[in-house]
Amino acid sequence: MLIPGQAGLHGMFRFLPNRRGPLALFVLLVAAGTVVVSVLTAGFVYWTVGPESYTWKHHLLIAAAIPSVVAPLVIFPLVSLASRLHATSERLRAFAFTDQLTGLPNVYALHGHLERETKAGKDFALHYVDIDKLKEVNNTLGHDAGDHFIQSTAKRLEEIAGESCYLARMGGDEFAVVQMNVSSADEAQIFARQLARDLSGSIGIRDTTVTISVHIGIAMWPKSAVTARELLKAAHLAMHRACEADVQSQLFDDDLRYRAEHNRRLEQRLALAVRNRDFTLAFQPIYDSRVPGRIASVEALLRWEDADSSPVSPGEFIPIAERTGQILELGEWALHEACRQARRWPNQISLAVNISAVQFLKSDIPKLVRSALKETGLPADRLTLEITESVLIGDVSVIGPQLDKLHALGVKLALDDFGSGYCGINYIRQFNVDKVKIDKTLIDEALKGPRAFNILSGVCRIAHDCGLVIVAEGLDSIEKLKMVNDLGVDEVQGYLLSRPVSASEITTLSQAILPRLWPSGAPRDAISDAPWFSLAASGRR
């Protein structure tokens, strides 16, 4: 309280002579016990919050200033109260900076540790460790088993890293290891490879053996970053690169630094593009292999041309949109626009729209679909939502009811990239889907040897036995088309047949060109000989 010509306490007592009810007074940087004595005499409660050394210093100052006759009546209760407050504060601090599942320091504790170490002037390496299979364990064995999986992994990590390293759990299946006194990047990489080797392998959970793999991102201090926060981002980016390349470890280098800067600029441009609606839709036909030339469905594909008129690959901007949450606005617009365009096509052509896992987690998809159908007038049975395993790998109790609501609307569901993951067969048993889209990778491999072909054949047989429609996607050669045709797939899609085209061209392809080029009723084995393949792939884009 600053009053010209008067001390703070005197001024306060002068202006509050008739105070009523409790008042709180905060005394900052107490320099003399007499100040506190005045406060106590005035009827206020004295309470210090801060480091323990300051607390006891204040109490000693009070003891020196209070007459010895009344000191025990004042000091002892204060000391007892301060002790209890300090103990409570320490417990709260431990709770706030400790991961409750593993007992390791948490991400907040790691931030503080990195801040201290970066100021200490010593070189060290930060290893960002990703342990896979947690989602699958949660999904198949339950969350209790998932907790046990994380606890067991944390113990193994502590044993392998040793006492010289600082460990923290970042959340989920991610950990951080700070390796001190590292002389070179080679030394850090050797440590990371050893860490990954020792952590990888089989682990027993509830009489079930789970095989895990590890990906580690490495960032060096001070070479990789100039702040602790940037160092953590660098290690995290390197970990994601290791996952993409499917390697055990990845050192943050100039290439990753360039990619990080590129993604940062792309993220800024994407935010502007979302505001300006600088996006369009392209549509790729999906043909009925049983009725040659007939377009059974059309997949809507999101396209973005940047301000300089150069197209940006969906594989580049979609992950950024998902990470930033912009996919919610983009996805809603794409669904409404695609339904609006499909309403103009012949009634026999259905529409396929991709739905992101982020949309399932952060928005009400059934409500969004209901709104799009009502607004555009598209019949529900003409809409198919394509979802990937990343959607189904989430919480079954959350995903299952949403899929049931979509089915109740009359919408069909397709499992995209089928065969690219490890649990596809389990998903078609567990969830009520109508279609499976065989992943291009599985089709490509099937041409290289009998083993891969037998796997593809088995997948198609199982899908058909389950009553599902099979779509072969990514077809770019006559050989692949003949192969999937022999396996009895129901629908085919790929650049061999047609590249993505505009909405108006879909009507042209369906009503004029294809019936003439591919006569209705042609036998199945005549598909690969039809002349419309080269025409559709070249002249109508």
C-alpha positions as CSV (number, residue, x, y, z in Angstrom):
1,M,0.0,0.0,0.0
2,L,1.8,3.1,-1.2
3,I,0.7,6.4,0.3
4,P,2.9,9.5,-0.1
5,G,4.5,10.6,3.1
6,Q,3.4,7.6,5.1
7,A,4.6,4.1,5.8
8,G,2.5,1.3,4.3
9,L,1.3,-0.2,7.6
10,H,0.5,3.2,9.2
11,G,-1.5,4.3,6.1
12,M,-3.4,1.0,6.1
13,F,-4.4,1.2,9.7
14,R,-5.4,4.9,9.2
15,F,-7.8,4.1,6.3
16,L,-9.2,0.9,7.8
17,P,-10.1,1.9,11.4
18,N,-13.6,0.4,11.4
19,R,-12.9,-2.7,9.4
20,R,-15.5,-5.5,9.7
21,G,-15.0,-9.2,9.0
22,P,-11.8,-11.0,8.2
23,L,-9.1,-9.3,6.1
24,A,-6.0,-10.8,4.5
25,L,-2.7,-9.0,4.4
26,F,0.1,-10.1,2.1
27,V,3.6,-8.9,3.3
28,L,6.2,-9.3,0.6
29,L,9.9,-9.6,1.4
30,V,9.7,-9.2,5.1
31,A,12.8,-7.5,6.4
32,A,12.1,-7.1,10.1
33,G,10.1,-9.0,12.6
34,T,8.6,-5.7,13.9
35,V,6.6,-5.5,10.7
36,V,5.0,-8.9,11.4
37,V,4.5,-8.0,15.1
38,S,2.5,-4.9,14.0
39,V,0.4,-7.0,11.7
40,L,-0.3,-9.6,14.4
41,T,-1.1,-6.9,17.0
42,A,-3.7,-5.5,14.5
43,G,-5.5,-8.8,14.4
44,F,-4.3,-10.1,11.0
45,V,-3.1,-13.7,10.5
46,Y,0.5,-14.1,9.4
47,W,1.1,-16.8,6.7
48,T,4.3,-17.1,4.6
49,V,4.4,-19.1,1.4
50,G,7.8,-19.7,-0.2
51,P,11.0,-21.7,0.2
52,E,11.5,-23.2,3.6
53,S,14.6,-21.2,4.4
54,Y,12.7,-17.9,4.1
55,T,9.9,-19.3,6.2
56,W,12.1,-20.1,9.2
57,K,14.0,-16.8,8.7
58,H,10.8,-14.9,9.1
59,H,9.9,-16.8,12.2
60,L,13.3,-16.0,13.8
61,L,12.8,-12.4,13.1
62,I,9.4,-12.5,14.7
63,A,10.9,-14.2,17.8
64,A,13.5,-11.5,18.1
65,A,10.9,-8.8,17.9
66,I,8.2,-10.2,20.3
67,P,8.6,-9.7,24.0
68,S,9.8,-13.0,25.7
69,V,6.7,-13.1,27.9
70,V,4.3,-13.5,25.0
71,A,6.6,-15.2,22.5
72,P,5.6,-18.8,23.3
73,L,1.9,-17.9,22.8
74,V,2.6,-16.6,19.4
75,I,5.7,-18.4,18.0
76,F,4.9,-22.0,18.8
77,P,1.5,-22.0,17.1
78,L,3.0,-20.3,14.1
79,V,5.9,-22.8,13.9
80,S,3.4,-25.7,14.1
81,L,1.2,-24.2,11.4
82,A,4.1,-23.5,9.2
83,S,5.3,-27.1,9.5
84,R,2.0,-28.5,8.6
85,L,1.7,-26.1,5.6
86,H,5.2,-27.0,4.5
87,A,4.4,-30.8,4.6
88,T,1.2,-30.3,2.7
89,S,3.0,-28.2,0.1
90,E,5.7,-30.8,-0.4
91,R,3.0,-33.5,-0.9
92,L,1.2,-31.4,-3.4
93,R,4.4,-30.6,-5.2
94,A,5.2,-34.3,-5.4
95,F,1.7,-35.0,-6.7
96,A,2.0,-32.3,-9.4
97,F,5.4,-33.4,-10.7
98,T,5.1,-37.2,-10.5
99,D,3.3,-39.6,-12.9
100,Q,0.8,-41.4,-10.7
101,L,0.9,-44.6,-12.7
102,T,4.6,-45.3,-12.9
103,G,6.0,-43.1,-10.1
104,L,8.4,-41.4,-12.6
105,P,8.7,-37.7,-13.0
106,N,6.1,-36.4,-15.4
107,V,6.3,-33.9,-18.3
108,Y,6.2,-30.9,-16.0
109,A,9.1,-32.2,-14.0
110,L,11.0,-32.9,-17.2
111,H,10.5,-29.3,-18.3
112,G,12.0,-28.0,-15.1
113,H,14.9,-30.5,-15.3
114,L,15.7,-29.5,-18.8
115,E,15.6,-25.8,-17.9
116,R,18.2,-26.4,-15.1
117,E,20.4,-28.6,-17.3
118,T,20.5,-26.2,-20.2
119,K,21.7,-23.5,-17.9
120,A,24.4,-25.7,-16.3
121,G,26.6,-25.5,-19.4
122,K,27.0,-29.3,-19.8
123,D,26.4,-31.3,-23.0
124,F,23.7,-34.0,-22.8
125,A,21.3,-35.9,-25.1
126,L,17.5,-36.1,-24.8
127,H,16.0,-39.4,-26.0
128,Y,12.2,-39.3,-26.8
129,V,11.0,-42.9,-26.5
130,D,7.8,-44.3,-28.1
131,I,6.6,-47.7,-27.1
132,D,4.1,-49.1,-29.5
133,K,1.2,-51.6,-28.9
134,L,-0.4,-49.7,-25.9
135,K,-3.6,-48.9,-27.9
136,E,-3.9,-52.5,-29.0
137,V,-3.4,-53.8,-25.5
138,N,-6.1,-51.4,-24.2
139,N,-8.4,-52.4,-27.0
140,T,-8.0,-56.1,-26.8
141,L,-7.1,-56.8,-23.1
142,G,-8.6,-53.8,-21.3
143,H,-7.3,-50.6,-19.7
144,D,-6.1,-52.4,-16.6
145,A,-3.8,-54.5,-18.8
146,G,-2.7,-51.3,-20.5
147,D,-1.7,-49.8,-17.1
148,H,0.2,-53.0,-16.3
149,F,1.9,-52.8,-19.7
150,I,3.1,-49.2,-19.0
151,Q,4.2,-50.0,-15.4
152,S,6.3,-53.0,-16.6
153,T,7.8,-50.9,-19.4
154,A,8.7,-48.1,-17.0
155,K,10.5,-50.6,-14.7
156,R,12.4,-52.1,-17.6
157,L,13.4,-48.6,-18.8
158,E,14.7,-47.7,-15.3
159,E,16.8,-50.9,-15.2
160,I,18.2,-50.4,-18.6
161,A,18.9,-46.6,-18.4
162,G,20.6,-46.8,-15.0
163,E,20.8,-44.2,-12.2
164,S,23.0,-41.8,-14.3
165,C,20.0,-41.0,-16.5
166,Y,16.9,-38.9,-15.7
167,L,13.7,-40.6,-16.7
168,A,10.2,-39.1,-17.2
169,R,6.9,-40.3,-18.6
170,M,5.5,-38.0,-21.2
171,G,2.1,-39.6,-21.2
172,G,0.5,-42.5,-23.0
173,D,3.2,-44.8,-24.3
174,E,5.9,-42.1,-24.5
175,F,8.9,-41.6,-22.2
176,A,11.9,-39.3,-22.1
177,V,15.5,-40.2,-21.1
178,V,18.1,-37.5,-20.4
179,Q,21.6,-38.9,-20.9
180,M,24.2,-36.8,-19.2
181,N,27.8,-36.0,-20.1
182,V,27.5,-37.1,-23.7
183,S,30.6,-36.3,-25.7
184,S,29.3,-36.9,-29.2
185,A,26.2,-37.7,-31.3
186,D,27.7,-41.2,-32.0
187,E,27.7,-41.9,-28.3
188,A,24.0,-40.9,-28.0
189,Q,23.1,-43.0,-31.0
190,I,24.8,-46.1,-29.6
191,F,23.0,-45.6,-26.3
192,A,19.6,-45.2,-28.1
193,R,20.1,-48.3,-30.2
194,Q,21.0,-50.3,-27.1
195,L,18.0,-48.9,-25.3
196,A,15.7,-49.8,-28.2
197,R,17.2,-53.3,-28.4
198,D,16.8,-54.1,-24.7
199,L,13.2,-52.7,-24.6
200,S,12.0,-54.4,-27.7
201,G,10.8,-58.0,-27.6
202,S,8.0,-59.9,-25.8
203,I,6.3,-59.0,-22.6
204,G,3.8,-61.2,-20.7
205,I,0.4,-59.6,-19.8
206,R,-2.4,-61.7,-18.4
207,D,-1.2,-64.9,-19.8
208,T,-0.8,-63.2,-23.2
209,T,2.5,-62.4,-24.9
210,V,2.8,-59.0,-26.5
211,T,5.6,-58.2,-28.8
212,I,6.6,-54.5,-28.7
213,S,8.9,-52.3,-30.8
214,V,10.5,-49.1,-29.9
215,H,11.3,-45.8,-31.8
216,I,13.6,-43.2,-30.3
217,G,14.2,-39.6,-31.3
218,I,17.5,-38.0,-30.2
219,A,18.2,-34.3,-29.7
220,M,21.6,-33.0,-28.6
221,W,22.2,-30.1,-26.3
222,P,23.3,-27.5,-27.3
223,K,23.6,-28.5,-31.0
224,S,20.0,-29.3,-31.7
225,A,18.3,-26.3,-30.0
226,V,18.8,-23.1,-28.2
227,T,16.1,-23.5,-25.5
228,A,14.9,-26.4,-23.4
229,R,11.5,-26.2,-25.1
230,E,13.0,-26.3,-28.6
231,L,15.1,-29.3,-27.5
232,L,12.0,-31.2,-26.5
233,K,10.3,-30.4,-29.8
234,A,13.4,-31.5,-31.7
235,A,13.5,-34.9,-29.9
236,H,9.8,-35.4,-30.5
237,L,10.1,-34.6,-34.2
238,A,13.0,-37.0,-34.5
239,M,10.9,-39.7,-32.8
240,H,8.1,-39.2,-35.3
241,R,10.6,-39.5,-38.1
242,A,11.9,-42.8,-36.7
243,C,8.3,-44.1,-36.6
244,E,7.7,-43.0,-40.2
245,A,10.9,-44.7,-41.4
246,D,10.4,-47.7,-39.1
247,V,13.9,-47.4,-37.6
248,Q,14.8,-47.8,-34.0
249,S,16.4,-44.4,-33.6
250,Q,16.7,-41.1,-35.4
251,L,19.0,-38.2,-34.6
252,F,17.7,-34.7,-35.1
253,D,19.7,-33.2,-38.0
254,D,19.6,-30.3,-40.5
255,D,17.1,-32.2,-42.7
256,L,14.7,-32.5,-39.8
257,R,15.3,-28.9,-38.9
258,Y,14.4,-27.9,-42.4
259,R,11.3,-30.1,-42.3
260,A,10.2,-28.6,-39.0
261,E,10.6,-25.0,-40.4
262,H,8.7,-26.1,-43.5
263,N,5.9,-27.6,-41.5
264,R,5.7,-24.4,-39.4
265,R,5.3,-22.2,-42.4
266,L,2.9,-24.7,-43.9
267,E,0.8,-24.7,-40.7
268,Q,0.6,-20.9,-41.0
269,R,-0.5,-21.0,-44.6
270,L,-3.0,-23.7,-43.9
271,A,-4.7,-21.6,-41.2
272,L,-5.1,-18.8,-43.7
273,A,-6.4,-21.2,-46.4
274,V,-9.0,-22.6,-44.0
275,R,-10.2,-19.1,-43.3
276,N,-10.3,-18.3,-47.0
277,R,-11.8,-21.7,-48.0
278,D,-9.0,-22.2,-50.5
279,F,-10.0,-25.9,-51.0
280,T,-11.7,-27.9,-53.6
281,L,-12.9,-31.4,-54.0
282,A,-11.9,-33.9,-56.7
283,F,-13.8,-37.2,-57.3
284,Q,-12.4,-40.5,-58.3
285,P,-14.8,-43.1,-59.7
286,I,-15.1,-46.6,-58.3
287,Y,-16.3,-49.1,-60.8
288,D,-18.5,-52.1,-60.4
289,S,-16.5,-55.1,-61.7
290,R,-19.6,-57.2,-62.1
291,V,-21.2,-54.7,-64.5
292,P,-18.4,-53.5,-66.7
293,G,-18.4,-49.7,-67.2
294,R,-20.8,-48.9,-64.4
295,I,-19.7,-46.4,-61.8
296,A,-20.8,-47.8,-58.5
297,S,-19.4,-45.1,-56.2
298,V,-17.2,-42.0,-56.2
299,E,-14.7,-41.1,-53.6
300,A,-14.4,-37.4,-52.6
301,L,-10.8,-36.2,-52.2
302,L,-9.7,-32.9,-50.6
303,R,-7.4,-30.7,-52.7
304,W,-5.6,-27.5,-51.8
305,E,-3.8,-25.1,-54.2
306,D,-1.6,-22.7,-52.3
307,A,-1.6,-18.9,-53.0
308,D,1.2,-19.4,-55.5
309,S,-1.1,-21.9,-57.4
310,S,1.1,-24.9,-56.6
311,P,-0.9,-27.9,-55.3
312,V,0.0,-29.2,-51.8
313,S,-0.2,-32.9,-51.3
314,P,-3.0,-34.2,-49.0
315,G,-0.3,-36.4,-47.4
316,E,1.4,-33.2,-46.4
317,F,-1.4,-31.0,-45.1
318,I,-3.9,-33.5,-43.7
319,P,-1.6,-34.6,-40.8
320,I,-1.0,-30.9,-40.0
321,A,-4.7,-30.2,-40.1
322,E,-5.3,-33.2,-37.8
323,R,-2.6,-32.1,-35.3
324,T,-3.9,-28.5,-35.2
325,G,-7.6,-29.4,-35.1
326,Q,-8.3,-27.6,-38.4
327,I,-9.5,-31.0,-39.8
328,L,-12.7,-30.5,-37.9
329,E,-13.7,-27.4,-40.0
330,L,-12.2,-28.9,-43.2
331,G,-13.9,-32.2,-42.7
332,E,-17.3,-30.6,-42.1
333,W,-17.0,-28.5,-45.2
334,A,-15.9,-31.4,-47.3
335,L,-18.8,-33.6,-46.2
336,H,-21.4,-30.9,-46.9
337,E,-19.9,-30.0,-50.3
338,A,-19.5,-33.6,-51.4
339,C,-23.1,-34.4,-50.5
340,R,-24.2,-31.3,-52.4
341,Q,-22.4,-32.4,-55.5
342,A,-23.5,-36.0,-55.3
343,R,-27.1,-34.9,-55.1
344,R,-26.8,-33.9,-58.8
345,W,-25.5,-37.2,-60.0
346,P,-27.6,-40.2,-61.2
347,N,-29.3,-42.0,-58.3
348,Q,-27.3,-45.2,-58.8
349,I,-24.0,-43.5,-58.0
350,S,-23.2,-43.4,-54.3
351,L,-20.7,-41.1,-52.5
352,A,-17.7,-42.1,-50.3
353,V,-16.2,-39.6,-47.9
354,N,-13.2,-40.1,-45.7
355,I,-13.6,-39.4,-41.9
356,S,-10.5,-38.6,-39.8
357,A,-9.9,-40.3,-36.5
358,V,-9.6,-36.8,-35.0
359,Q,-13.2,-36.0,-36.2
360,F,-14.5,-39.1,-34.4
361,L,-12.7,-38.2,-31.2
362,K,-13.5,-34.5,-31.1
363,S,-16.9,-34.0,-32.9
364,D,-20.3,-35.6,-33.1
365,I,-20.1,-37.4,-36.4
366,P,-23.7,-38.8,-36.4
367,K,-25.0,-35.3,-35.8
368,L,-22.7,-33.8,-38.5
369,V,-23.8,-36.5,-41.0
370,R,-27.5,-36.0,-40.2
371,S,-27.1,-32.2,-40.8
372,A,-25.3,-32.7,-44.1
373,L,-27.9,-35.2,-45.4
374,K,-30.8,-32.9,-44.3
375,E,-29.2,-29.8,-45.8
376,T,-28.3,-31.3,-49.2
377,G,-31.2,-33.8,-49.6
378,L,-28.8,-36.7,-50.4
379,P,-30.4,-40.0,-49.4
380,A,-28.5,-41.7,-46.6
381,D,-28.2,-45.0,-48.5
382,R,-26.1,-43.2,-51.1
383,L,-23.4,-42.1,-48.5
384,T,-20.5,-44.3,-47.4
385,L,-18.1,-43.1,-44.8
386,E,-14.6,-44.5,-45.1
387,I,-12.7,-45.0,-41.8
388,T,-9.2,-46.3,-41.1
389,E,-7.9,-48.6,-38.4
390,S,-6.8,-45.5,-36.5
391,V,-10.5,-44.8,-35.8
392,L,-11.3,-48.3,-34.6
393,I,-8.2,-48.6,-32.5
394,G,-9.7,-46.1,-30.0
395,D,-12.0,-46.7,-27.1
396,V,-14.6,-49.3,-28.2
397,S,-17.1,-48.0,-25.8
398,V,-16.9,-44.6,-27.6
399,I,-16.4,-45.6,-31.2
400,G,-19.0,-48.5,-31.2
401,P,-22.1,-46.4,-30.3
402,Q,-21.1,-43.8,-32.9
403,L,-20.9,-46.4,-35.7
404,D,-24.3,-47.8,-34.5
405,K,-25.9,-44.4,-34.8
406,L,-24.5,-43.9,-38.3
407,H,-25.9,-47.3,-39.3
408,A,-29.3,-46.3,-37.8
409,L,-29.2,-43.3,-40.2
410,G,-28.9,-45.6,-43.1
411,V,-25.3,-44.7,-43.9
412,K,-22.8,-47.4,-45.0
413,L,-19.3,-47.8,-43.5
414,A,-16.2,-48.9,-45.3
415,L,-12.9,-49.9,-43.6
416,D,-10.2,-48.2,-45.6
417,D,-6.6,-49.4,-46.2
418,F,-7.7,-52.9,-45.2
419,G,-4.7,-55.2,-44.9
420,S,-2.2,-52.5,-44.1
421,G,-2.4,-53.0,-40.3
422,Y,-2.4,-55.9,-37.9
423,C,-6.0,-56.1,-36.6
424,G,-8.1,-55.7,-39.7
425,I,-9.7,-59.1,-39.5
426,N,-10.5,-58.5,-35.8
427,Y,-12.2,-55.2,-36.7
428,I,-14.6,-56.6,-39.3
429,R,-15.6,-59.1,-36.6
430,Q,-16.0,-56.5,-33.9
431,F,-17.5,-53.6,-35.8
432,N,-20.5,-53.5,-38.1
433,V,-18.9,-52.4,-41.4
434,D,-20.3,-52.9,-44.9
435,K,-17.2,-52.6,-47.1
436,V,-13.5,-53.2,-47.0
437,K,-11.0,-51.4,-49.3
438,I,-8.0,-53.6,-49.9
439,D,-4.8,-51.6,-49.4
440,K,-2.7,-50.9,-52.4
441,T,0.4,-52.2,-50.7
442,L,-1.2,-55.6,-50.1
443,I,-2.2,-55.8,-53.8
444,D,1.3,-54.8,-55.0
445,E,3.0,-57.4,-52.8
446,A,0.6,-60.1,-54.1
447,L,2.1,-59.9,-57.5
448,K,5.6,-60.6,-56.2
449,G,5.2,-64.0,-54.7
450,P,2.7,-66.8,-53.8
451,R,2.9,-66.2,-50.1
452,A,1.6,-62.6,-50.4
453,F,-0.9,-63.7,-53.0
454,N,-2.3,-66.3,-50.7
455,I,-2.7,-63.7,-47.9
456,L,-4.6,-61.5,-50.3
457,S,-6.7,-64.4,-51.4
458,G,-7.5,-65.3,-47.8
459,V,-8.4,-61.8,-46.9
460,C,-10.9,-61.6,-49.8
461,R,-12.4,-65.0,-48.9
462,I,-12.9,-63.9,-45.3
463,A,-14.4,-60.6,-46.3
464,H,-16.9,-62.3,-48.6
465,D,-17.8,-64.9,-46.1
466,C,-18.7,-62.0,-43.7
467,G,-21.0,-60.6,-46.4
468,L,-18.8,-57.5,-47.1
469,V,-18.3,-55.7,-50.4
470,I,-14.7,-55.8,-51.4
471,V,-13.1,-52.8,-53.1
472,A,-9.6,-53.1,-54.7
473,E,-7.9,-49.6,-54.6
474,G,-4.7,-48.2,-56.1
475,L,-4.9,-50.2,-59.3
476,D,-2.3,-48.9,-61.8
477,S,-1.6,-51.8,-64.1
478,I,-3.6,-54.4,-66.2
479,E,-1.8,-57.2,-64.2
480,K,-3.2,-56.0,-60.9
481,L,-6.7,-55.6,-62.4
482,K,-6.7,-59.1,-63.8
483,M,-5.5,-60.5,-60.4
484,V,-8.1,-58.8,-58.2
485,N,-10.8,-59.7,-60.9
486,D,-9.8,-63.3,-60.6
487,L,-10.1,-63.1,-56.8
488,G,-13.7,-61.9,-57.2
489,V,-13.5,-58.3,-55.8
490,D,-16.7,-56.4,-56.2
491,E,-15.5,-52.9,-57.1
492,V,-12.2,-51.5,-58.5
493,Q,-10.5,-48.1,-58.2
494,G,-7.2,-46.6,-59.4
495,Y,-5.4,-44.5,-61.9
496,L,-5.6,-47.2,-64.5
497,L,-9.3,-46.7,-64.6
498,S,-9.7,-43.0,-63.9
499,R,-7.8,-40.3,-62.2
500,P,-9.7,-37.9,-59.9
501,V,-11.9,-35.6,-61.9
502,S,-14.3,-32.7,-61.3
503,A,-17.9,-33.2,-60.1
504,S,-19.3,-32.3,-63.6
505,E,-17.1,-34.9,-65.2
506,I,-18.6,-37.6,-63.1
507,T,-21.9,-37.1,-64.7
508,T,-20.3,-37.1,-68.2
509,L,-18.4,-40.4,-67.4
510,S,-21.5,-42.1,-66.1
511,Q,-24.1,-41.0,-68.7
512,A,-22.2,-40.8,-71.9
513,I,-18.7,-42.2,-72.2
514,L,-18.5,-45.4,-70.2
515,P,-21.6,-47.1,-71.4
516,R,-20.4,-46.6,-75.0
517,L,-16.8,-47.7,-74.3
518,W,-17.8,-50.6,-72.0
519,P,-21.0,-52.3,-73.1
520,S,-23.3,-53.4,-70.3
521,G,-23.3,-57.2,-69.8
522,A,-19.7,-57.8,-70.9
523,P,-18.3,-60.9,-69.2
524,R,-15.9,-60.5,-66.3
525,D,-12.9,-61.7,-68.1
526,A,-13.4,-59.0,-70.8
527,I,-12.8,-56.2,-68.3
528,S,-9.0,-56.0,-68.8
529,D,-9.4,-55.9,-72.6
530,A,-11.9,-53.0,-72.7
531,P,-10.5,-50.0,-74.6
532,W,-11.9,-47.5,-72.2
533,F,-9.1,-48.0,-69.7
534,S,-6.5,-46.0,-71.6
535,L,-9.1,-43.4,-72.7
536,A,-10.4,-42.8,-69.2
537,A,-6.9,-42.6,-67.8
538,S,-5.6,-40.1,-70.4
539,G,-8.2,-37.8,-71.8
540,R,-10.7,-37.1,-69.0
541,R,-9.0,-35.7,-65.9
